[in-house]
Amino acid sequence: MTNPTHLTIAPRRLDAPLPEPLPRYWHSGSAFKSHFFNAMSVLFPKGERFFIDSVRHFRKSADGTELAEQIRGFIGQEAHHSNEHIQYNERLKAQGYDIDSLENALGKRLRFVQKHFSAKRQLAATVGVEHLTAIMADALLKNPQWMAGADPALRRLWHWHALEETEHKAVAFDLYRLIGGGETRRRVLMAEITLFFIYDVTKNLLHMLKRDGLLWNWATWKEGWQFLWGRDGVLKPLIRPYLDYYRRGFHPWDHDNRELMYQYQAEFANAPGAMPATA
């Protein structure tokens, strides 16, 4: 499958300001659940800047096509995400977590990649990460019970982010295909970035639990295991759509979740700057 016809991608300004101060355990009073999402937030400002740069490098290749306008929307959405997560991460710093150190380690690695690897390889890496975020976004929106008990403003932030990741999930992929990016490179890079993503999220999560004195707390890890891999675990639904990426000829909209996207577009229709996609 290819993109839905007349898919409009445009940034929305989040209409629910983050609480100040941020509740330490904003998700159901749970350290593990809160820090699982916090750990991902730490990655977004520098990660999304990398995605923007990798797409911007090739954007002229799409001049005169519908993809060119979608690239513009992609860049706008990712820039807004970065700004919101900068504020989010500042609140985490205020709680005593060493966010600067965690972000600097990621930034150093991304600068190495930009210096030593080709622009096409960087775009292939972006395509892989965009698939990871797209399947996580899809699962989050399909399972609203996963955010039950969360602070309303944080719940809205993660749903807003998930919606826009869904809308632009094929932009980097389509650009990569347009410039002649190969299937083998695409699949190999996915395996590499998956390992780094798991490493970074785990590292950030462990740092926060350690700062809270909960790193060796059995109850915390028991709850965490149930949250990730239990009967309604948040990682279990990701396995099959993740593996689909390795199929030859795969396209992100093979996971056709347009109806879910339209549902959440309606929910955010009153957000300032919203421009919902149409069928």
N, C-alpha and C positions, 0 to 999 in steps of 0.2 A: 504493500500500500504506500501511497505518497501522502503529502500533506492534505488536510481538509481544504477544500476550495475556499478562496477568499479569506484565508486565515489572517486576521489582523493581530499583530503583536505590538503592544505599546505598554509603557510603564504606568503603574498606578502608584500614587503616593499613599503609603500606609496611613489609614485613618484612625488608628488606635495607638497613641503614644505609649512607649514602654514605661512601666512603673518606675518611679525614682523614690527610694532605692528599689532595686530589683529584689524580690523575695528570694532568700537563699535557696529554698527548695520550692520553687514556684510550681513544680508539677506534682500535685497530689501530696505535698509534704515529703516527697521521696528524693533522697540525695542521688540515687542512681539514675532515675528517670530524668531529673533536672540536668544532671551533668552529662548524660548521654547527648542531649540536645545542645547543651552548652559547648561540649567538645567539638561538635560540628560547626557551631557558630564561629569559633576561633579561626577556622579554616577559610571562611568565606571572604573577608575583605581582600586578602592577598590572592587567594585562589581565583576570585572573580575578576580581578584586575588581569591576571594571567590569561583567562578565557577571552576577555575583551581584546587584549593585545594580539592573541593568536588569530582571532577572527578578523580583526581590523587589518592585519597584514595582507590578507587576500581579498578584502571586500571589493576592490575594483574589478575583480574577476566576475562579479555578479552584476555589474552596472547594466542597467536597462532591463533587468529581470524582476519578477516579483520577489525573488530572494533578496534583492538589494534592500527593499523596504523592510523585510523581515530582519535583516542584519541590523538595520538601524534600531528596530524595536528591541532586538536581543541586547544590544549594547546599552540601551536606555534602561531596560529591566535589570540587567546585571549591575549597572552603576547604582541604581536605587537599592538593590539588595546589599551591596557593599556598604553603602552609607548607613543603612539600618543596623547592620551587624557591627559596624564600628561603634555605634552607640550602645548596642547590646554588650559588646565586649568591654567597653569602658565601665559599665555597671559591674561586670565580673571583676575587673581590676579593683573596683572600690570594695569588693568583698574580700580582697586579700590574695587573689589568685595571680600568679605570675604570667599574665597573658602576654606581656611584651616578649618574654623569653620564648614562649611557645610560637608566637607569630614570627619572631626573628629567625627561628630555626627553619620554618617553612619558607620564609622569604629568601633565605640563603640558598635553599635547594632550587627554588624557582629561578633565581638569578643564574645559577649554574646551568640549568636547562636552557634558558634563553641565550646564554653565551655559547654553549657547546653543541647544541642540537639544532637541526634544521627547522625552518618555520613550518614545513609540512609535518614534521614529527610532532612539533608542539601543537599543531591543530589536531592531529590524530589523538593526542593525549586529552585535549579538550573535549573531543567527541566522546571519548570513553567516560570522562567524568560527568559529562552531560547525561549520558545514559544512566549512570549510577544515581544522579540526582533525580532524573525523571522517574525511575522505577520506585525510588523511595517516596517521591512526591505522590505518585499514583496510589501507592499503598496507604499513605497517610490520609489522603482524601477519601479513599474507599472505606477506611476504618476510623470514623470519627471517635469511636470509643477509646482509641489510643491516647487521645488528649483529654479524656474525661478527668476532671479534677484539676486541670491546669489553670493557671492564672489566665483570665479571659484575654488580656492584651497579648500575652505570649502565644496563646493558642491561635489568635488571629494572625499574628506575625508568621507563624509557621504555615498556616493555611494559605496566606497571601503568597508567601515564597513558593509553596508547592504548586499553586495555581500557575504562577508565571513560569516556573520550570517546566510545567506541562505544556504551556502554550509554545514555548520556544525550543522544545526538546529536539527538534530536527534541524534547527538552523545551522549549527556547526557541522552536523552530519552532511547536510545537503551541500554546503560550501566545500567540504572535504571531497565529496564525490565530484563536484563541478570542476575542481582543479586536478582531477585525476588521481586522487589518493587511492592507494591499493588496499585490497581486502586483508592481505596478510599483515601489513603494518597496523591496520586498524585493530585487528584482533590481538596481536602481540602487545601493542601499547595498552590495551584494556587489561591484560593480565598484570602488567607492570604497575599501572596506576591503582589497580585494586589493592595490591599489597601495600602501597604507600598510603592509600586512604585508610585502610584498616590500622596500619601502624600509627598514623597521626591521630585518629579518633581515640584509639586505645591509650596512647601516650597522654593526650589531653585529659581524658577521663580519669586516668590513674593519678595525674597531678592534682586534680581537684579533690578526689576522694582522699588522697594523702593529706592535703592541707586541712581537710575537715576531720582528720583522725579516724577515717572510716576504711582505710585501705585494707585492713585485716579484719574487718567486721563481717562475721559470717552472715548475719541477717541481711546486710546490704547486698552481698553477692548472691544470696539465695533469691532475693527479690529481683535483682538484675538478670539472673538466668531466666526466671519466669517471664520477665518483660521482653527479653530478646528471643528466647527459644521455647517458651512454654506453649500451652495450648493455643493461646492467642498471640504468640510471640511476634514482634515486629519485624524480625529478620526472615522468618520462614516464608512469607509470601514473595520474597525477593529472589529466591533461588532460581525458579524457572524463567522469569523474565530476564534475569541477569544472564543466564546461559544462552538465551535466544540471541544475544549480541554476537555470539561466535558463529552463528549460522551464516553461510555464504549468501549474500543477497539480502541480508536483514536491513530493515528500515525502521526507525523509531515509531512511526505511525502504524507499523504492523500490530503494535499494542494500541488498538483503537479505543481510546477512552474519551472520545469527543463528548459524549453525553455527560460524563462526570465533569469535564472541563466547563461545559455550558452551565451546569448546575452551580458551580462555584463562581463562575463569571456573574451569574445573576445575584449571588450573595454579595459580591463586591461591586455591584454596578453603581452604587452611590459613592464609591471611594473617589476622591479628587483625582482627575486625570485618567479615569478608567475608560478604556476603549475596548469593549468586549469583542471577541471574534464572532464571526457569523458562519453558518454552515455553507 
